[in-house]
């Protein structure tokens, strides 16, 4: 299904609004990954996003609870904002695959500026929500466990 992007000049600024078909993009993401019979199976999800879907869903829940930016809301013009999945996929896909913000336009239906904002807010949320556990100083038990069997822990010393 080919979508035409229409350019509309806004009165409040000089930027042009590009209608990327965000609602259709959200439906495609749901069909591809979250519906009961998704287009892409769990193995492909893990390969693309470098994590299992249940972990993605847990991170999404935690990030939405931390920062309301990731919630889906209605705009003044009766348009629904980007979905939490679109916002998180853009940030996680950039981090997992090392791609540019502009390259995610087709996958997530976000512009480059919005994608970079999602990435910035996502990283802040992750550090705030998980930092105290995952960025903590190792205790003697952690260090002993890592050094006991470094190959199992993928830790080379």
Secondary structure, DSSP 8 states (H G I E B T S, - for coil): -----EEEE-SSSS-EEEE--HHHHHHHHIIIIISTT-SS-HHHHHHHHSS-HHHHHHHHHHHHHH-GGGS--B-TTS-B---HHHHHHHHHHHHHH---SGGGHHHH---HHHHHHHHHHHHHHHHHHHHHHHTS---HHHHHHHHHSTTTTT---
